[in-house]
Amino acid sequence: MAVPRSANDNHTDDNMAENVLRGQRILGTSRAPKEYSVERTCAKDGCKTKLSRYNRREFCFAHAPTRFPRLRGRVVPEG
């Protein structure tokens, strides 16, 4: 059995449309990714691996020197 709605009921179809959550477009322009030379190869002697134009490094993954990130604390000068 349907329940009749009163005149003061806030659940009318007109009010439902007003209470809908709506998104907004992202304003502004996004920056284009930085590009490097297209015809670059790995800097290791004898390696012919072609590097991506978006790869800023000079070596391919196989020949890149090992880098360890600093996880916490401060850098203590050696010596």
N, C-alpha and C positions, 0 to 999 in steps of 0.2 A: 504494500500500500504506500503510495507516494505521500510525502509530508508536504503540505502547502507552505509556500514561502510567504513571509510577512513583508510588508512594505519597507520595513527597516532592516531587512536581511542584507548583509554586505556581500552575499555570494551570488549576485546577479551576473549575467554574462558580460555586461558592460564593465563592471568592477574587476572581473577576472582578467580581462585584457589589460587593464591598467596595472595589475599586480604582477604581471609576468616579468621575470628577470631577463633583461636584455644585455647582450654584450656590446662592446664598442670596438671599432677598428683601431689598430695600433697606429698612432700618429707619428709622423716624422718618417724619414727615409732611413733604411738600413745601409750601412757602409758595405761596399763591395770588398771581398777578400783581397788581400795583397797578393800580387802575382809576381813571379820571378821569371827569368829567361826560360823559354820553352825547350831549348835544345841542350839542357845541362845533363852531364853524366856524373857519376860518383867520382870523387877526388882520389880514391885509392888506385894505385898503379895497376893496370890490367883489368879493372872492373868496368864493364860496359853497361852497367845498370843506368837506365834513363830515369832521372829524377822528375817528380811531379812539378808542375809550375807553381803549386801552392806550398811545396816543401822548402822551407827557408834554409835548411842545413846543406852542407856541402858533401856529405857522405850518405850512401844508402843505409838502410837499416842493418844490413849484415856487417858493414864496415864502420859504423858509427862508434866513436869512443864511448866507453861506459861512463855514465853520469849518475851520481847518487844525489837524490834530493835532500835538502836539509829539512828534517821533519819538525824539529823544535829547537829552541835555544838560540844562542848567538854563535857567530863564526869566530873561532879563536884563531888568531894569527899563529902560524907555525914558526917555531924558532926558539 
